[in-house]
Amino acid sequence: MHARDPFALTLLAFCLTVPSSALPVIRIARAGIDHHSAATVASDTADYIRNSAIGDMFEIAAAEVAKKDSRNNEVRRFAQMIIDDHTAIKSSLASTLKQAEFAMTLPASLDDPHAALIKQLERTAIADFDVDFIRQQIVANESALRVQASYATSGRDLSLRKFASQTVPKIQMHLTLAERIFRQLRSKTASARR
């Protein structure tokens, strides 16, 4: 700090006159555990948490629609697996955030683009439903895989990197299964048109 910097002097005077309990928490370390305030969560970490949570909510909501509207048993089984796995992933993320003491809450609802995709899926004709749902799941899982794999390799928070690393194989399995179901549905559709 330069002695003639009026902003720095004002800030120093403020910090010396205000009780320490009134100052914003920047980063506190206690017994080897990092505590994170919402203000200090790195933007890439905040984006990761938000994108991960929105992805889970989207896949659960879409799978709920599929359980109700699909007439294909394999698609319905896949939808139930998505609900079960993403509910567990969402719970694990919340637990990881709590254990790492992030002062950040998960989004309570879908953002507008994902909510619009759910509405679109709900309006899909029964004849097209299974293919459209699985196509949506492939795109969602490709996106989720990029989010999780990227944070697992280069994320700033170690506890979230571990969570992301543990999540990658589950997402990869969902993607592989969705692609297989999609190929089967497309071949049935092609043979039905002959």
VENFENKA-V876580 format. One record per helix or strand. SS is the DSSP state (a for helix, b for strand). FROM is the first residue (numbers start at 1). LEN is the number of residues. Records with the same first field share a line. If there is no record, write none. Layout:
SS: FROM-LEN + FROM-LEN
//
This chain:
a: 6-12 + 20-3 + 43-27 + 73-27 + 112-11 + 126-29 + 158-36
b: 28-3 + 33-4 + 102-1
//
